[in-house]
Amino acid sequence: MKEYNLIQLDNGIRVLLHFQKSVITHSCILVNTGSRNEQEGKFGMAHFIEHLVFKRTEKRSTNQILNRLEHVGGDLNAYTTKEYTCLHASFLNPYLERALDLFEDVLFHSTFPEAEIEKERGVVLDEIASYLDSPEESIMDDFEDLLFQGSGLGHNILGLEEDLKTITKSDILRFMQETYDTSEMVIAISGDYSLNQVKRLAERIFGKIKPNLLEVATQVVPAVTEINQVVEKPINQAHYMLGGQTFGVYDERKTALLLLNNMLGGYGMSSILNLGIREKYGIAYTIESNFTMYKDTGSISIYLGTDEEKLNKAVSLVFKELGKLKSTPISEYQLTRAKQKFKGQIALAEENRMSMVIAEAKNIIDYGRVISLDDVLNSIDRVTTADLFELSNIFFDDKHLVSLKFMPEK
């Protein structure tokens, strides 16, 4: 039996089976819809729906939904991003049918009672308030809002308080009808099953869903550069973001930029920024970089938090490290060491099987196939010092960068 098997139902829904010998199954249903698909005035809709699908369906109450997997020791959860809505579950192998039936029920037969809408509206508003109390989190979203202003990516996933207060049941049903394309849905399963077992279950449970095939307009993301914004807040520390727009998931240079980001301020304590600023000078209690890819664009950014009086020194040190990357290519030895670290981190991440199965579902939506670990490691091996030097000079050019500061109120 092949490691990966892909089934396509007549309604367009695809089912991926990743065969793994284990007593535990990890599964998800991924919908190619997120906050970037929302209309102005209805920001927060995708995330709100993710909450509401667990509240009541045509045949189950809220308690029956929540207990369906928990009563057999399973785990059910969901999340929303700017491009995806994901429901996922982990459970013992005998309960695959139970999990798939639950996915189908909550996603296609939720009734969205008015009482539940009002109750969950309060929960999400509390979530927004809690998030705003964490400047190290909110600055990252506000920075993306700044970077992608004028596009669907330029607003927070949680939405706006004033918008959430006006969302109705008819708004929810209309959004799902206009964005939940059955050909843009993938069910991914990692477990010990035969292809025939999964095919029979998928056709019986999901085959009866009516196709909803949509024409989605291409979104244009305006270029944004040279913005330096300062916001005063009732906080004690200073928070700083620096970065710019990049390319998306289909650009062949993405592996090189992923590697460059990992060297600069990625996971671990041995990154360039952590060693050159936090460890060497004892400033910036948190400093990291991130590279985020969407389908048609992306962003690379640096975040640091420090005492207000140390901020200027920390920022100057960041630009000093970026200047080094732009002035001189790294050595072959540095490149080899960076590749070894990055490849090891990726291989270890594969141990998180839920993250792996969700990533495979995204692969199916984005590329129509699973990108294997060997594919990823081989692409890292092909990166050269010249690639990293070129990307440093493109994306760390001062004219390309945008910054955002959260400063304590005077």
N, C-alpha and C positions, 0 to 999 in steps of 0.2 A: 504493500500500500504506500502511495506517495505521502510525503510529509504534509503537503498542502493540497487540498481539493476544493474547487470552487463550483458551486451550483448556482444557476440562475433560474428563478421562477418566471412564469409567464407574465406576472405583473411587474417584473423588473427588479424585484428584491433579490439580492445576491447573498449566498450563504457560504462562508469560508469555514472549512474544517481543518484545523491544525492537529494532526494526530500526535498525541503524547501519552505515553504509558504512565498513568497516574490514577489515584483513586479520587482526586479532586478535579472538577471541571471549572474553568473560567470562561465566561461568555459575555458578550455585549451585543447591543444593537446600536449602530451608529447612523445618525441621520445628518446629511450634509446641509444642515441649517443651523445658524447661530445668530448672534446679535447683529452681525453685519447685514442680515436680511430684513431687519426691522425698519419701519417707516418712521420719519420724524413725528413726534407726538405720541409714539407708542414704544419708546425705548424701554427695554427691560422685558419685553414680551417673551422672547425665547427662554430666558431663565425662569420667568414666572410659570410658563407651561411645564417646564421640567419639574417644578414643585407640584403643580396641580395634577399631573397624571397619576400620582399615587393616592389621590383623595377619594375617588369613587368611579366605578365603571358600571356598565349595564348589568353586570352580574355579581360584582363584589363591592363590599363596603370598604372604607379606609382600613379598618382593622384586618379584614380578610386579605387585603393586598399586602399589608405590612407583615402579616403572619405567614403568608403562603410559603416563603422560603425559610423564614426564621424558625418555624416549627420543626424543620428538618435540619437545623444547624447551618443553614445557608445565609448568605449576606447579599443584600440588594441595595444598590445606590445609583446615583446619577450625577451628571455635571453638564454644564454648558460652557462653550467657548465662543469666540467671535465667529467661528465657522462651523461648529458641530454641536449637536446635542447627543449625549451618550447615556444609555442605561446599561448597567453592568451588574453581574452577579457571579458569586462563587458558591459552589455546592458540591455535595457528594455525587458521584456518577449516576446513581439510579434516578436522580431527580432532574435530568435534562428536559424531559417533556414538561414537567411542572414549571421550570424556569422559562422555557420558550413560550408556553401558554400564557404565562404572566406578562412577558414582554408584549405579546400580541394584544392582550386584553387592555393593558394600561395605555399603550400607544395608539390603538385604533378604536377603543370603545369607552374612553373616559367621558363622563357626562358633565363635568365642570359645574356642579351645583353652586348656586349663588352664595349659599352660606359658607361653602368651602373656599370660594374665591375671596370673600371678605376676610375670612380667618387667615388664609395664607398671604393675603395682601399685607396684613399686619406683621407676619413673620418676615417677609422680604424687606419691609421697611425697617424692621429692627436689624436685619442683616446689613442694610446700607448704613445705618447709624453706627453699628459696630465697626464696619470697614472704615468709615471716615475717622474713627478714633485711632486708626493705625496709619500714621503718615508714611511709614516705610513701605506699606502696601499701596496706599492710595496714590502716592507720587508716581508709581510705575504706571498705573492706569491713566492718570492725568497726563503723563508724558506721552503715552500712546495717543491720547485724545488730541494733544498738541501736534504730534507728528503726522497723524492721519486725518486732520481736520478737513471737513468738506467731503468725506467719504463715509461709507457704512462702518468702517473700522474705527472711526473717530468718536466713539462714545462708549461708556462703560457697560460691561455685560450686565451688571445689576440693574441698570437703568436709572431713570430720574424719578424722584419722589412724586413730582407733579404728574408725570405720565402714568405711573403705576396706579395712582388714585383714580384714574379715568378708564382703565382697561376693563372691558366688559366681556361677557361670555361670547357674544357675537364677534367681537374683535379677535378672540382666541381661535374660534372655529375658522374665521376667515384667514388668519395667518397660517394655520396648519394646512388649509386647503390650497393656499397659494405658494407654500414653500416646502411642504413635506412630499417630495417627489419620490415615488416608490423605486425608481431606477437609481436613486441616490441614497439608498439605504443598504447597509451591510450588516448581516448577523455573523459574528465570528465566534467560533467555538474551539477551545483548546482542551482536548480530553481524549479518553480511550474509547472511541466509537468507530464503527465501520462506516464507510461512505453511504451504504444503503440505509443504515439506521437513521443517519442524519437527514438523508434525502427524503425518506418517508415522513419523518416528523415535520420537516420544513414544509413539504407540500401540503400535508394535512392541516397544519396550524396556520401557515402564512399564505398558502396558495389561494385561499378563498378571499384574500384582500383584493379589493378592486384596484386596478392600476390608476395611478395619478401621475401622469407624465407631463412635466412642465417645461416651458421655455423660459429660462432665467436670463435676464438681461445682464450683460457684462458691466461690472462696475468700474468706474475710472477713479484712481487714487491720485489726487493732485500732488505734485512735488512740493515739499515744504523744507526750507533751509533757512539758516541764519536767524533763528528766533532765540532770544534769551529772555526768559520770563522769570520773574521773582514774585512769589506769593507769600504774604505774611500770615502765619497761623498761630493759634494758642498752643505752642509746643516749646519744649526746652532745648531740643537738639536741631541742628541744621541737616537738611536732606537735599541731595543733589543728584540730578540725572543729566547725562550727556549722551547724545547719539544721533542717529540719522536713519533714513530709509535705505533699504537694501532691495535685493531681488527676492523672488518667491521660490516655491518648492521645485519648480521645473527648470531652474537655472543649473547648468552643469557645475558651476563654481561653488555650489552650496556646501559641499564637503570641505573644501578648503576654508571657507568662512566659519564653518562649525569648528574646525581645528584651531583656527586663529582665535576665535572667541574662547575656546577652552584653555588655550595658553594664556590669554590675557587676563581673564577673571572668572574662569569656569569653576566647576566643582573641585573642592580640595583646597589645601592651604599653601600649595606650592605655585600658585599662579603668579604671573608677572606683577599684577597690581597688589596682591596680598603681600608678597615678599618685598616689593619695592616701596610700599607706602605704609601698610599696617605694621609689618614686622620690623622694618628698618627705622621708621620714625615714630612708631607708637601712636599714630593718629588714624582716624577712620575706623570705628569699632566694627563696621561692616563695609566691605567693598567687594563688588562683583561685577561681572559683565554678562549680558544675555544676548543671544541671537534668536529671534523669533521669525518663523516663516509662515506666510499665508500663501494662498494659491498664486496671487499675482504680484505680491510685494512682500516686504518684511522689514525688520528693524534690528539694528545692533545698538546696544546701549550699555552704559556704565552707571552703576548706582553706588553712592557712598553716603554714610551717615556719620556725623562727627559733631564736636562742640562748635558753636558758632565762631569762636575766635580762631579755630584751626582750619576753617573751611577753605579760605584762600590758599593756604599752604597745601592742603590736600589736593585742591583742583590744579594748582600749578604742577604738582608732582604727577598727576594723571596725564597732563599734556606733555610732560617730560618723557614719560614712558611711551606715549603714542608717537612722540617725535623720534624716538629710537627706532621704532618699528618702521617708520616712514623713511628714515635716513640710510639704514643699513640692513640688507637682508640677513636673516638669522643664519647661523651656520648649519651644516649638514648634521652635526652632532646634536644641536638643539632640536632640529626637526625630528631626528630619529627618536630622541627622548620624548618629545611631545606626542609623537604618533603612538609610542608604546603606552604612555599614560592614557591617552584617549581611547585606544582600542581596548585596554583593560577595563576602563570604566563602562564602555558599551557592553562588553561581554558580561560583566557582573550585573548590569541592568537587566539582561535577559533572564536573570533568575526571578525577577518580578513578573510572573506569568500573566497577571492581569494587565499590567502596562504593556506587555508584549502583544497580547491578543488585541488590545485596542489599537496599538500602532499598526498591526497587520490589517485591521479593518480600514484604517486611514489609508494605508497603501493601496487597498483595492479601490477606494473612492478616487484617490489622486492619480494612481498609475495603472490601475487595472490588474495589478499583480502584487505579490508579496516581495518586498525587498529583503532578502535573506541576510543573516549575519555575515556570511562570506562576502556577499555583494558589498556590504558596508565597509568591511575591513579592507577589501581590495581597493575600494575607492579612496580610502585614507592613504593606502600605500602609494597611490598615484600622485598625491599632492607634492609639489616641489617648493623649495624656498622662494623661487621666483613668483609662484602663485600667491604666497602669503605677502610678499613684498608689494605686489601689484594691488592686492585687495586693501592692504593697509593704506596705501596712498590714495585709493579711491574713497574709501569710507571713513577714514580718519582725517581727511582734508578739512581744515577749519571752516571752509565755506559750505561744507556739506552738513555741518553739525548743528544741532538744536540743543538748548539746555533749559532746565527747569530747576528752580531752587524753592524749597520750602524753608522759610526763615522764621525764627521766633518773633512774635509781635513786639514792636518797640514799646 
